């Protein structure tokens, strides 16, 4: 199922899209399973695609934006 264009519109409250919010939620939940350690990106991607249909490049672009390491 492809992304709904509405999923990519930033929310006026904080500027996050629905997809970015899903990534942050999955990161938060997965961090609970890896206390004191970094969450493997592949694990996070697997959790995110359970909620939204994202390609790896789309996922990486979102992570870059959220971490401030984008090009």
Secondary structure, 3 states (H helix, E strand, C coil): CCCCHHHHCCCCCCCCCHHHHHHHHHHHHHHCCCCCCCCCHHHHHHHHCCCCCCCHHHHHHHHHHHHCCCC
